[in-house]
Amino acid sequence: MMIDAGTRAFWRATLALCLGSFMIFSNVYVTQPLLPLLMDNFQISELEASWSFTITTLTLGLSLLIYGPLSDAIGRKNIMLVSMAGVVLTTFLLSQTQNYSMLLILRGLQGLCLGGLPAIAIAYMSDEFKHKAMILAVGFYISGNTIGGIGGRLIGGFVGEWLGWSEAFLVMTLISFILLALFALLLPASSHFTAKSLKPSMMMTQLAGHLNNPLLLLAYLIGGFNFFIFINQYSFVTFLLADAPYHLSPSWLGLLFLTYLSGTVGSALSGRIAQRIPQPMCMIIGILVLMTGSLITLIPSIWAIIVGFFINAFGFFFAHSTASSWVSHNAYQAKASASSLYLVFYYLGASSGGFYLQPFWQWAGWSGIVAGSMIILTLTLLAAILLYKISSQCVSDAPSVKV
């Protein structure tokens, strides 16, 4: 029997996936509040310091092309466990290096390991959960993403300022090991998984099929380009707030990421609201909220910037959670590949957004970042409106059943 909402099995599986999500995303984002510290320690530029984050999201995104199809062929849980064990190992090795080039290599390897759970988690839920339960579980799971992002940044900020950036990775190693053990204990084995042959030609055909489906392609573009802006705003705002007139330390920069808490709320609410209004409309609402928050950060006040990022996080994760669920629901075959492809767009957006925003930063500082953000968000808003129109047309064109 598939897992239904509210049952003991639902809460056990959802808790396991949320803990795994926390582990993954705390490791992804642990360096963000450390960027000014890394810049000073290694005598590198802002863009070079940001590579410690972007290299991880790049390799994470590329790894999803492998994990998704592989899990369609050989199963879900074991791949997640092995990849998470690789995260623990690479995090420990990061704590032992004092060379920035080696740090970047290890962060790249870590990204390859970090991709296992994000590539497979939603496909696991699609296999094992009833549809209504899956929509709710995806909201909770992405809430785990946001809490992990907060946790990693707080650990990076506070431990980095107190003991040093190497010790921040050492603390992350211990936390990651504990969460891996809990994940392995709590997550039920797959009982509704059906293996498919691992054929590279079939994999390419499936990926091409997803890209040729406008209901999926538009969601990929919306998720990827929203993240392209949202996550890199956080990187550049650390340089803004570390400089005059704010002069915030790494621990205070870490506290800025508590604004992700509103994203946790947005993710959790998205599943419930999407049961009442069309999911593309939820994406439209989320993007408009994200644009509003970005404009508020132009007010030259630390409190306005904080409020703006609270609003940003709510809007972004409201749209992201909805788009992620939309992809899984509208992929009628190779669901793990479809979800993985969404996350490829998502993390490639994260890894490339800094290069897009850097000229805007050099041109006009934070005002330039907001201007560059509004250009891209206007395009994703138009994409969401187009998705709404296409999906509405599909519904109206569907044949009715006469009784």
N, C-alpha and C positions, 0 to 999 in steps of 0.2 A: 504494500500500500504506500502511495506517495505521501510525503509529509504535509500535514495540514497546518494552517495558522493556529497558534495558541496552544498546540500540543507540547508535551515534554520534549519530543524529538525535535520539534521546530526550534524551541529555545536553546536546546543543547547544540544543535548544528549551527544556529545563527550566532551563538556566543563563540563557538570555536572559530568561525570565519571572521568575526569581529576582532578577536584576539590576534589571529593571524594577520589581519589587515593592519592592526595597530603596529605589529612587529615590522611589517614591510615598510610602511610609510614613515615610521619614526626613523628608520635607517635611511630612507631616501632623503629626508629633509633635515637631518641632524647638522649638516654643514651650513645651512642658510644663515643662521644668526652669527656664525663664525666667519663670514666672508670678510668683514673689515679686519678681524684678527689675523686671518690667513694672509691677507694683503700686506699687513705690516710685518708679519713674521717672516714671510718668504720674499718680501720686497718685489711684489708683483702688482699689476694693474687691476682695476675693478673687474674688467672683462676676464682676465686670467684667473682671478680668484673665483669668479662665478663658474669656471669650468669644473670645479669640484662638485658642483651640483648638476650642471648640464651634461657632463659625460655619463653620469649615472642614469639620468632620464633617457639619454640617447640609447645606451646599450640595453636598458630595460625595455624600451619600446621595440628595438629590433629583435630582442629575444622572444617577444610575444608571437612573432611569425613562426617560431619553432614550437613553443609550448602548446599553443592552441591545437594545431593539427596533431601533434604527438599525443595529447590527452584524448583526442577523439579516437585514436587508434589503440592506446594501451591503458587508459584509465585516468582517473582524476587524483585521488588522494595521495598515492605514492609519489607522483611527480611533485605535488605541492610539498610533501615532506622532505624530499631530497633537495629541492631547490632552497627551501628554508634553512636546511642544515648548511648549505653553501653560504648563505648569508651570515650565519654565525661565525663560520671560519674566516671569511673575508673581513668581517668587522673586527675580529681579533687582530688580524694581520695589519689592518689600518692603524691600530693603536700602537704598533711596533715600528712604524716607519717615521723617519724625520726628513725625507726627501720629497719635494713636491711632485716631481715627475713620477716617482713610485706611488705616491698617494693617488695621482690621477689614474694610473694603471689599475691599482686595486679598486678604486671607485668604479672604473669601467667593468672589471670582473664582478664586482658586487652587483652592479646593475643587471648583469646577465642572470645572476641568481635571484634577484628580487622579482624578476618577471614571472616566476612560476605560479605564485598564488593569484595575482591579478588576472593572468591569462585564463585561469581555469575556474575560479571561484563562482562566477555567475553561471557558467556552463554546468557546474556541479549542482547549483540551485535549480537550474532549469530541468535537469534530469530528475532530481529527487523531490522537489517541492511542487505542490499544486500551484496553478497560475496565480491565484490571489495571494497565497503564502509567499510565492517567489517575489512578487512586487513589494510586499512588506519587508521581506528579508533583504532585498537589494538596498532598500532605504537604510536599514540598520547597518548593513555591511559598509556602505559608503560613509555612514556616520563614523564607523571604525576608521575609515581612511582619514577623516578630518581629525579625529582624536589622536591618531598616530602622527599626523602632521604636526599637531600642537605639541605632543609629547616629545617628539624628536627635536623640535626647535627649542623647547624649554630645557631639555637635557643638554643640547649643544650650547645654549646660551649660558646657563648657570654653571654647569660643570666646566665648560671651556673657560669662563672668566675666573672660576675658583681654582681649578687645578691645571688647566691647559687643554688644548684641543685634542691631544693624544688620549688623555684620560676620558674625554667625552666618548670616544670610540670604545674604550675599555668598559665603561659603564653600559654602553649600548650592547656590548657582547653578552654581559651577564643577563640583562633584561631579555634579550633576544632568545637566549637559551631557555629561560624559564617559559616564555611564551610558546616556543616550539614544543616543549614537553606538554603543555596544556592543550595545544592544538591537536597533537597526536592522540591524546587521551579522549578528548571530547567529540571530535568529528566522526560521525558514523561512516562506515564503509559504504561505497556506492552499491545500491541494490537495483537501480533501474538503468544503469549504464549499458549501452549496446556498442560494442567495439566495431570500428570501421577499419578497413584495410589502409595501411600507411603507404599511399602511392603518391610520389611527388607530382606526377602529372595531374592526378585528381585534386591534390591540394591547390595547385595553381588554378585549376578550373573553378574550384570552389571560391577561391579568393577573387577571381575575375567575376564570378557570378555575384558576389556580394557588392563589388564595386559598380556593377552594372545595374544594381537595384537602387533606384533613386530614393526609396524609403530608408535605405541603409546609408547610402553615400552622403546624403545631406546631413544625417545624424553624425556621421564620422567627421564631416567638415565643421559642424557646429561644436562638437565636443573638443576637437583638436585645436581650433582657433580660439575658442573661449579660454582654454588652458594656456595657449600660446601667450595670451595677455595676462591672465589672472596670476599665474604663478610667478611670472617674471616681474610683475609689479612688486611682489614681495622682495625679490632680490634687490631691485633698485631703491626701494624705500629704506632698506638697511643702510645704504650709503648716504641717503638724504638725512636720516635721523642720527647717524653717527657723526655727522659734520655739524658745523655751526648753523643755526643757533641752538640745536637740540642737544648734541654731544651725548647721545645715549650709549651706555656700555653694552657689551654682548648680552648680559643677563636681561637688561631692559629691552633690548631688541628681541630677545626670546619671548618676553611677555607680550610683545606686539602680536605674536601669532596666536594668542588666546582669542583673537578675532575669528579664528576658525570655528569657535564654538557655535557661532550663528550658522555656519555651514552644516554643522551636525544637526541642528534643528531643521534647516532647509532640506537636507537629505531625508530625514525621518518623515517630514511632512509631505514630501513629494509623492510617495506611494499612495497616501490617503487622498490627496487632492487629485491625483491622476485617475482615480476611480470615479471622479465627478465631472472633470472636464477633459478634453482631448490632450494627450501627452504633448503634441507639438505646441499647443497653446501654453502649456506649462513651460516649455523651452523659451517661448517668446517672453513670458513674464519674467523668467529668470534672467534673461539677457538685459531686459529693460532695467531691472533692479541693479544688475552689475554696472551698467552704464551710469545710473544715478549715483551709486557709491563712488565711482571713479571721479565724477565731477565734484563731489563733496570734498575729496582729498585736496582739491586746489586751494581751499581755504587755508591760509598760513597759520595753522594752529595745530598743536599736537593732538588736541581733543577732536578736532574736525577730521584729522587723518585717521584716528582710531575709529571714529564713528563710520567714516567712509569705508574702511576695511571690514568692519562688521557687516555693513550692507553688502559689500562686494562678495564676501564669503557666502552669505545667505543666497544671493542671487546665482552665483556660480554653481554652488553645489545643488541647488534646486534644479537648475537646468541640466547639470551633468548626471545626476541620479536618474532623472527622467529619460535622458538620451540613452544612457546605458541600458536601462530596462527596455526601452523602445527597440533597441537593436536585437536583444535576445528574443523579444516577442515576435519580431518581424523577420527573423531569419528562420526559414522553414527547413533548412538542412545545415549540417556542420555548424551548430550553434557556438561551439567553442571557438572555431575559426572566425565566425562573425564577431563575437565579443572581443577576441584578440585583435582583430583588425581595427575595431573601434579604439582600443587602447594603444595600438601602434600610432594612429593619428594623434591620440591624446598626448603620449609621451614624446613623440617627435615634435609636437607643438611646444611642449615644455622645454625641450633641448634647443630649439631654434629661435624661440621668442626673444631671447636676450640679444641675439645678433640683430634682429629687426629693431628692437627698442634702443640699442646702444647709440645709433646716430641721433635719435630724438633726445636722448639724455645729454649728449655732447652739445646739441643745438640749443636746448632751452631748459635743461635740468628736469625737475619733476613735472613742470608744465608740458614739456615736450613728451614725457612718458604718457601723460594723460591724453594728449593730442593723438599720439600714435595709437593708443588704446582705442580711442573712439572710432578711428578709421576701420579697424578690424572688427570691432563689435557691431558697427553698423552693417557690415557685410554678413556677420553671423545672424543678426536679426533678420535680414532679408532672406537668408537661407531658411530660417525657422518659419517665416511666413510662407515661403514656397512649399516647405514640407507640410504645413497645415493645409494648404490648398490642395496639394496632391493627394494627401491621405483622405481628405474630405471627399474628393472626387472618386477615390477608390471605393469608399463606403457607399456613395450614391450610385455607383455603377454596379455594385454587387447585386446579383439576382436575388429577388425576394422569394420567400417560400410561402406559397398559398396553402392554407389549411382548409 
